[in-house]
Amino acid sequence: MSMSDSPRADASYLKFKLAFIALFLIFIFNVAYDYHWVNVDTTPPAWDQSNHLIKSLDYYYWLTQESPIIIFSYVYFYPPLYPLSTSFFYMIFGTSPDSGIMVNSIYLAILIFSVYGIGNRMFDNKTGVIAVLLVSLFPAVSNLQREFLIDFALISMVSLTIYCLIACDFFRNRNYSLLFGIAFALSMLTKWTAFLFIAGPLIYIVIRIFFNSNKFENKSKQKMNFIYSLILSFALSGIWYLPNFNLIYNMVLMRTQSIGAYESDPEIFTAQSLLYYFFANINYVSIIFFIIFIAGLMVLFKKRSSNAIPLYLIIAVPYLAFTLIRNKDLRYMAPAVISISIIGAASISSIKNKKLFTAAIILISLFGIFQLFPHEFGIKSINFETSYGTLYLIGPEARGPIIQDWKVKDVTMDIFNDSKHSDRIIMKGSGYLGVIPDMPYLNGLTYEHYIYSNKLPFFAINCVYLDFNEFSLNIYNFDYIIVRSAENEGSPNNKAADDMRKYFYDNKGDKFILLKQYELPDNTTLFTYKNIIAIS
């Protein structure tokens, strides 16, 4: 090494060291806050969270060579990576929902490493660090870290895949090409929608390979590396996708066609549909951070940088695909935050004045920390209503840790203790609990998770997912039924729940007796009824 190279090497090492310290502090702050949050919050897991937790327990029981109880729930059609990775956490920390949520700390480390890597390779070290700061402060991303949902893991695995795709240098680098194939497979084994976020950048890079004007470059090596990476990806992901193809196809078809209408999502080709994910992206990061993203777009457009095209495609391709599907949800576009954070960071890192740059970082950090207050104290978000949707200043999903007892444990254990003396249950060997309410913390899936995690001899049935005629014909097959003293609210199944509640009261007669009642945090009363009809 020459004398002139030594200061440059020292400067590069110092930048890397400072970047590592900054990323480590961001990671520690987030993990510590997540740990505090899940310990303070006492609400039971809601619908999807319970469903995913049940599946994670399936994998845990399978890995520990126990025989999992047969469960009655939705057909689970998501790939196995997230619940499987959670089962290893269970082995160390136990099978509580909090243990499941804290597996997100592993995916947080992946996200931080990947977002920094993308920003550093596409632009510079400073942009990478700022991008990590931004993505860690986005309100909906923070919220997803504290929920047992696939989406946070999806963001992390897509970001890792994009990083490997950028690092393979148009498939010139064999090692990173193979790592891309592995990461692509892991993304697909997290959730099948990963393909939509990766396909655009991948196709763009492949096109660039074929239309590269450099006649002296060995394109055959790049093409072979690309083929090897795809073979590796298909081989790994195919282990799960091939035997489950029909299941995935039918469930995806059902969800894209019928659930959107069922949940009253906007019809395709309406203004509300076209703008749905525009509002979703703003709400995911908050208006202030979205303005920073727009500023970044302006900076990159002005520079006419082709390096940023993969970042645009990470947003554009899934935006178009999801817009053409009626079934919509804010979470579907979650991995778009990868591009939003890096493009936004490009605008901040372009500030040349050191004092102005420092002030911008301080203000962004303060605003991001301020956004934690709705999570911590439940401060109501400021929002702006428009004819095309709602814009939230802080984020529609922000909520603080809630200290509420929705009586899931009390109800379930009271039923279990009563069943020990029930001839009806003893004769059958197991019981059926019908849950008529369908609310975030009071639904069949929430009870099913508690029953399953404690290995109780019951099956919880979400009644609203039954056809009304099926419910009415089988009402006396339930050993216990739960009803609430008020009309249902908080789901698309409000009418079904209310109709079933009325039918139960009209037809229970003297065949069901009140076992116990409980006061709920929303000032309503929960009633547990016991079926006393003898089994013939």
C-alpha positions in Angstrom: 0.0 0.0 0.0 1.4 3.4 -0.9 1.6 6.4 1.4 -1.2 8.1 -0.4 -3.6 5.1 0.0 -3.2 4.9 3.8 -5.2 8.0 4.8 -7.9 7.0 2.3 -8.1 3.5 3.8 -8.1 5.0 7.3 -11.0 7.3 6.4 -13.0 4.5 4.9 -12.4 2.4 8.0 -13.6 5.3 10.2 -16.7 5.8 8.1 -17.5 2.0 8.4 -16.9 2.0 12.1 -19.2 5.0 12.7 -21.8 3.5 10.4 -21.6 0.2 12.4 -22.0 2.1 15.7 -25.0 4.1 14.4 -26.7 0.9 13.1 -26.1 -1.0 16.3 -27.6 1.9 18.4 -30.7 1.9 16.1 -31.0 -1.8 16.5 -30.6 -1.8 20.3 -33.1 1.1 20.7 -35.7 -0.6 18.6 -35.3 -4.0 20.3 -35.4 -2.4 23.8 -38.5 -0.5 23.0 -40.2 -3.6 21.4 -39.4 -5.6 24.5 -40.9 -2.9 26.7 -44.0 -2.6 24.5 -44.8 -6.3 24.4 -44.3 -6.6 28.2 -46.7 -3.7 28.9 -49.4 -4.6 26.4 -51.8 -7.2 27.8 -54.3 -7.5 24.9 -54.7 -10.9 23.4 -53.7 -11.5 19.7 -56.4 -10.6 17.2 -57.6 -12.6 14.2 -54.6 -12.9 11.8 -52.1 -12.7 14.7 -53.8 -15.7 16.4 -54.0 -17.6 13.1 -50.3 -17.2 12.5 -49.4 -18.0 16.1 -51.4 -21.3 15.9 -49.4 -22.3 12.8 -46.1 -21.4 14.5 -47.2 -23.8 17.4 -47.8 -26.5 14.8 -44.2 -26.2 13.6 -43.0 -26.1 17.2 -44.9 -29.2 18.2 -43.6 -30.9 15.0 -40.0 -30.0 15.7 -40.2 -31.1 19.3 -41.8 -34.4 18.2 -45.1 -33.8 19.9 -48.4 -34.7 18.2 -50.1 -31.4 17.4 -53.9 -31.2 18.1 -56.0 -31.1 15.0 -57.3 -27.5 14.8 -60.4 -26.0 13.1 -59.4 -22.8 11.4 -58.8 -21.3 8.0 -56.8 -23.4 5.7 -53.3 -22.0 6.3 -51.8 -21.2 2.9 -48.8 -19.1 3.8 -45.3 -20.4 3.3 -43.4 -21.8 6.4 -40.4 -19.6 7.0 -41.9 -17.1 9.5 -43.8 -19.6 11.7 -40.9 -22.1 11.4 -38.3 -19.5 12.5 -40.6 -18.6 15.4 -40.6 -22.2 16.6 -36.9 -22.0 17.3 -37.6 -18.9 19.5 -40.2 -21.0 21.4 -37.6 -23.6 22.3 -35.5 -20.9 24.1 -38.1 -18.4 25.5 -41.3 -20.4 25.7 -44.5 -20.4 23.6 -46.1 -17.2 24.7 -47.3 -14.6 22.1 -44.6 -12.3 23.4 -41.9 -14.8 22.5 -43.4 -15.1 19.0 -43.4 -11.3 18.5 -39.8 -10.9 19.7 -38.6 -13.2 16.8 -39.0 -9.9 14.8 -35.8 -8.7 16.4 -34.0 -11.2 14.1 -35.8 -9.8 11.0 -35.0 -6.3 12.3 -31.3 -7.1 12.1 -31.8 -8.4 8.6 -33.7 -5.2 7.6 -31.1 -2.9 9.0 -28.2 -4.7 7.4 -30.0 -4.9 4.0 -31.3 -1.4 3.8 -27.9 0.0 4.8 -26.2 -2.3 2.2 -28.6 -1.2 -0.6 -28.1 2.5 0.2 -24.3 2.2 0.5 -23.9 0.3 -2.8 -26.3 2.4 -4.8 -25.1 5.7 -3.4 -22.8 6.0 -0.4 -22.2 5.1 3.2 -24.1 8.2 4.5 -27.2 7.4 2.5 -27.2 3.9 3.8 -27.2 5.0 7.4 -29.8 7.6 6.9 -32.1 5.1 5.1 -31.9 2.8 8.1 -32.8 5.7 10.4 -35.8 6.6 8.3 -37.1 3.0 7.9 -36.8 2.4 11.7 -38.9 5.6 12.4 -41.7 4.8 9.9 -44.8 4.4 12.2 -46.4 1.4 10.5 -43.0 -0.4 10.3 -42.6 0.1 14.0 -46.1 -1.1 14.6 -45.5 -4.3 12.5 -42.5 -5.1 14.7 -44.8 -5.5 17.6 -47.4 -7.7 15.9 -47.2 -11.4 15.0 -47.8 -10.9 11.3 -45.8 -12.1 8.3 -45.4 -8.6 6.8 -42.5 -7.4 8.9 -40.5 -10.5 8.0 -41.5 -10.0 4.3 -40.1 -6.4 4.3 -36.8 -7.8 5.8 -36.5 -10.7 3.4 -37.3 -8.7 0.3 -34.7 -6.1 1.4 -32.1 -8.8 1.8 -33.0 -10.2 -1.7 -32.7 -6.7 -3.3 -29.4 -6.2 -1.5 -28.0 -9.5 -2.9 -29.3 -8.5 -6.4 -27.5 -5.2 -6.3 -24.3 -6.7 -4.8 -24.1 -9.4 -7.5 -23.2 -6.6 -9.9 -25.4 -7.6 -12.8 -24.6 -11.3 -12.0 -20.8 -10.8 -12.5 -20.2 -12.0 -9.0 -20.8 -15.7 -8.6 -21.1 -15.8 -4.8 -23.6 -12.9 -4.6 -25.5 -14.4 -7.5 -26.0 -17.6 -5.5 -26.8 -15.7 -2.4 -29.4 -13.8 -4.4 -31.0 -17.2 -5.4 -31.1 -18.3 -1.7 -32.5 -14.9 -0.5 -35.1 -15.0 -3.3 -36.2 -18.4 -2.2 -36.4 -17.4 1.4 -38.5 -14.3 0.4 -40.9 -16.6 -1.5 -41.0 -18.9 1.5 -42.0 -15.9 3.7 -45.0 -14.8 1.5 -45.7 -15.4 -2.2 -46.3 -11.6 -2.8 -42.5 -11.2 -2.4 -42.2 -11.9 -6.2 -44.0 -8.7 -7.1 -41.4 -6.6 -5.3 -38.4 -8.5 -6.7 -39.6 -9.1 -10.2 -39.2 -5.5 -11.4 -35.6 -4.9 -10.4 -34.6 -8.4 -11.5 -36.1 -8.0 -15.0 -34.5 -4.6 -15.3 -31.0 -6.0 -14.4 -31.4 -9.0 -16.8 -32.4 -6.6 -19.6 -29.3 -4.5 -18.9 -27.2 -7.6 -19.2 -28.5 -8.5 -22.6 -28.3 -4.9 -23.9 -25.0 -4.0 -22.5 -23.0 -2.2 -25.2 -19.6 -3.4 -23.8 -18.5 -5.9 -26.5 -15.5 -7.0 -24.5 -17.4 -8.2 -21.5 -18.0 -11.9 -21.0 -21.8 -12.0 -20.9 -21.9 -15.8 -20.9 -20.6 -15.8 -17.3 -23.3 -13.3 -16.3 -26.0 -15.4 -18.0 -24.8 -18.6 -16.4 -24.7 -17.0 -12.9 -28.2 -15.7 -13.5 -29.4 -19.2 -14.5 -27.7 -20.8 -11.5 -29.3 -18.4 -9.1 -32.8 -19.1 -10.5 -32.2 -22.9 -10.4 -31.1 -22.6 -6.8 -34.1 -20.3 -6.0 -36.7 -22.6 -7.7 -35.1 -25.7 -6.1 -35.3 -24.3 -2.5 -38.8 -22.6 -2.8 -40.2 -25.5 -4.8 -39.8 -27.8 -1.8 -42.9 -26.1 -0.4 -44.6 -24.6 -3.5 -44.8 -27.7 -5.7 -46.8 -29.9 -3.3 -49.0 -27.0 -2.2 -49.6 -25.4 -5.7 -53.3 -26.2 -5.9 -54.0 -25.0 -2.4 -52.2 -21.7 -3.1 -53.8 -21.2 -6.5 -57.4 -21.8 -5.1 -56.9 -19.6 -2.0 -55.2 -16.7 -3.9 -58.0 -16.9 -6.5 -60.6 -16.8 -3.8 -59.0 -13.9 -2.0 -58.4 -11.8 -5.1 -61.9 -12.2 -6.4 -64.4 -12.5 -3.5 -62.9 -11.1 -0.3 -62.5 -7.6 -1.8 -66.2 -7.4 -2.4 -67.0 -9.0 1.0 -64.9 -6.4 2.8 -66.3 -3.5 0.6 -63.0 -2.6 -0.9 -63.2 -0.1 -3.8 -64.0 -1.5 -7.2 -61.2 -1.7 -9.7 -60.8 1.2 -12.1 -62.4 3.7 -9.7 -60.5 6.7 -8.4 -60.6 5.2 -4.9 -58.9 2.0 -6.2 -56.3 3.9 -8.3 -55.3 6.0 -5.3 -55.7 3.4 -2.6 -52.0 2.5 -2.4 -50.9 6.1 -2.9 -52.7 6.9 0.3 -51.4 3.7 1.8 -47.8 4.5 1.1 -48.2 8.0 2.6 -50.0 6.6 5.7 -47.3 3.9 6.1 -44.5 6.4 6.6 -46.5 9.6 7.6 -46.9 12.7 5.6 -43.7 14.3 6.7 -41.5 11.3 5.7 -43.4 11.0 2.5 -42.5 14.6 1.7 -38.8 13.7 2.2 -39.4 10.8 -0.2 -40.8 13.2 -2.8 -37.7 15.4 -2.3 -35.5 12.4 -2.9 -37.3 11.6 -6.1 -36.7 15.2 -7.3 -33.0 14.9 -6.5 -32.6 11.6 -8.3 -34.6 12.8 -11.3 -32.4 15.8 -11.6 -29.3 13.7 -11.5 -30.9 11.3 -14.1 -29.4 8.4 -12.1 -30.1 5.0 -13.7 -28.9 3.4 -10.4 -32.3 4.3 -8.8 -34.5 2.6 -11.4 -34.6 -0.7 -9.3 -35.9 1.4 -6.4 -38.7 2.8 -8.5 -39.7 -0.6 -9.8 -39.9 -2.0 -6.2 -42.9 0.4 -5.8 -44.3 0.6 -9.3 -44.8 -3.1 -10.2 -46.6 -4.2 -7.0 -48.6 -0.9 -7.0 -49.9 -1.8 -10.5 -50.6 -5.4 -9.5 -52.4 -4.7 -6.3 -54.4 -1.9 -7.8 -55.8 -4.4 -10.4 -56.9 -6.6 -7.5 -60.0 -5.7 -5.6 -58.9 -7.3 -2.3 -56.9 -4.5 -0.7 -55.0 -3.9 2.5 -52.5 -1.3 3.7 -50.1 -4.1 4.6 -49.9 -5.5 1.1 -47.5 -2.7 -0.1 -45.4 -2.8 3.1 -42.0 -3.7 1.4 -42.3 -0.4 -0.6 -40.8 1.2 2.5 -37.5 -0.1 1.4 -37.4 2.2 -1.6 -39.1 5.1 0.3 -36.5 5.1 2.9 -33.5 4.9 0.5 -34.9 7.5 -1.9 -35.7 9.8 1.1 -32.2 9.3 2.4 -30.8 10.4 -0.9 -32.5 13.8 -0.5 -31.0 14.2 3.0 -27.5 13.1 2.1 -27.5 15.5 -0.8 -27.4 18.5 1.6 -23.9 19.9 1.3 -24.0 22.4 4.2 -22.9 20.5 7.3 -24.9 22.6 9.7 -28.0 22.3 7.6 -27.4 18.5 7.3 -27.0 18.1 11.0 -30.1 20.1 11.7 -32.1 17.9 9.2 -30.9 14.7 10.9 -31.8 16.1 14.4 -35.3 17.2 13.3 -36.0 13.9 11.5 -35.0 12.0 14.6 -37.1 14.2 16.9 -40.1 13.9 14.7 -39.6 10.1 14.4 -39.4 9.7 18.2 -42.4 12.0 18.6 -44.3 9.4 16.4 -43.6 6.8 19.1 -46.0 8.6 21.5 -49.2 7.4 19.8 -47.8 3.9 20.3 -46.9 4.5 23.9 -49.8 6.7 25.1 -52.5 6.1 22.5 -52.6 9.7 21.3 -55.2 10.1 18.6 -53.7 10.5 15.2 -54.3 13.7 13.3 -56.0 13.0 10.0 -57.3 14.7 6.9 -60.4 13.4 5.2 -60.6 13.5 1.4 -63.1 12.2 -1.1 -60.5 9.5 -2.2 -59.3 8.4 1.2 -57.9 9.5 4.6 -54.5 10.9 5.1 -53.0 10.3 8.6 -50.3 12.6 9.9 -48.8 9.9 12.1 -50.3 6.7 10.8 -53.6 4.9 11.1 -52.3 1.7 12.7 -50.4 3.4 15.5 -51.4 2.3 19.0 -49.9 2.2 22.4 -49.5 -0.8 24.6 -52.9 -1.4 26.1 -53.4 -2.7 29.6 -56.8 -4.5 29.3 -58.1 -7.9 30.3 -60.5 -9.3 27.8 -61.0 -12.4 30.0 -59.7 -14.9 27.4 -57.9 -16.9 30.1 -60.7 -16.7 32.6 -63.4 -17.8 30.2 -61.3 -20.6 28.7 -60.2 -22.0 32.1 -63.7 -21.7 33.6 -65.0 -23.7 30.7 -62.2 -26.3 31.0 -62.8 -26.7 34.7 -66.5 -27.1 34.2 -66.0 -29.6 31.4 -64.2 -32.0 33.9 -67.6 -32.6 35.5 -69.7 -32.6 32.3 -71.0 -36.0 31.2 -71.5 -34.6 27.8 -67.8 -33.7 27.4 -66.5 -36.8 29.2 -68.5 -39.0 26.7 -67.0 -37.2 23.7 -63.5 -36.8 25.0 -63.3 -33.2 23.7 -65.6 -30.2 23.4 -66.6 -27.5 21.0 -66.7 -23.8 21.9 -68.8 -21.6 19.6 -67.6 -17.9 19.6 -70.3 -15.7 18.2 -68.6 -12.2 18.6 -66.1 -11.3 15.9 -64.0 -8.4 17.3 -60.2 -7.8 17.4 -59.7 -9.4 20.9 -62.9 -11.4 21.1 -63.2 -13.9 18.3 -62.9 -17.6 17.6 -59.2 -17.5 16.4 -58.1 -15.7 19.6 -59.8 -18.4 21.8 -58.5 -21.1 19.5 -54.9 -19.9 20.0 -55.2 -19.9 23.8 -56.8 -23.4 23.8 -54.2 -24.8 21.4 -51.2 -23.2 23.2 -52.4 -24.7 26.5 -53.3 -28.1 24.9 -56.9 -28.0 26.3 -59.3 -30.6 25.0 -61.4 -28.1 23.1 -61.9 -26.7 19.6 -62.9 -23.1 19.3 -65.1 -22.3 16.3 -65.5 -18.8 14.9 -69.2 -19.0 14.2 -69.3 -16.1 11.7 -67.2 -18.1 9.3 -69.9 -20.7 9.2 -72.9 -20.4 6.8 -75.9 -19.2 8.8 -77.8 -22.4 7.9 -74.9 -24.5 9.0 -74.8 -22.6 12.3 -78.5 -22.9 12.9 -78.5 -26.6 12.1 -75.6 -27.4 14.4 -76.3 -25.0 17.3 -76.9 -27.9 19.7 -73.7 -29.5 18.8 -71.7 -26.8 20.6 -70.9 -27.6 24.2 -70.4 -24.0 25.1 -71.3 -20.8 23.3 -70.0 -17.3 24.0 -72.1 -14.2 23.3 -71.7 -10.5 24.1 -74.3 -8.1 25.4 -74.0 -5.6 22.6 -74.1 -5.6 18.8 -70.9 -6.7 17.0 -68.5 -4.1 15.8 -65.0 -4.1 14.3 -65.2 -6.5 11.4 -67.0 -7.1 8.1 -68.9 -9.9 9.9 -71.0 -7.5 12.1 -74.3 -8.5 10.5 -73.6 -12.2 10.6 -72.5 -12.0 14.3 -75.6 -10.1 15.2 -77.9 -12.5 13.3 -76.4 -15.5 15.1 -76.6 -13.8 18.4 -80.3 -13.2 17.9 -80.9 -16.7 16.7 -79.1 -18.2 19.7 -81.2 -16.2 22.2 -84.4 -17.0 20.3 -83.7 -20.8 20.2 -81.6 -21.6 23.3 -84.7 -22.2 25.5 -83.8 -24.4 28.5 -81.2 -26.3 26.5 -78.4 -23.8 27.4 -77.8 -22.5 30.9 -75.7 -19.5 31.8 -72.3 -20.7 33.2 -70.8 -17.4 33.9 -70.6 -13.7 32.9 -67.7 -11.3 32.6 -67.4 -7.6 32.4 -65.2 -6.5 29.5 -63.0 -3.4 29.0 -65.5 -1.8 26.6 -68.2 -1.8 29.3 -70.1 -4.7 27.8 -70.7 -8.1 29.3 -69.6 -11.5 28.0 -71.8 -14.5 28.7 -70.8 -18.1 28.6 -73.6 -20.6 28.1 -73.4 -24.4 28.7 -75.2 -27.0 26.6 -77.0 -29.4 28.9 -78.5 -31.7 26.3 -77.4 -35.3 26.8 -75.7 -37.0 23.9 -77.9 -39.8 22.5 
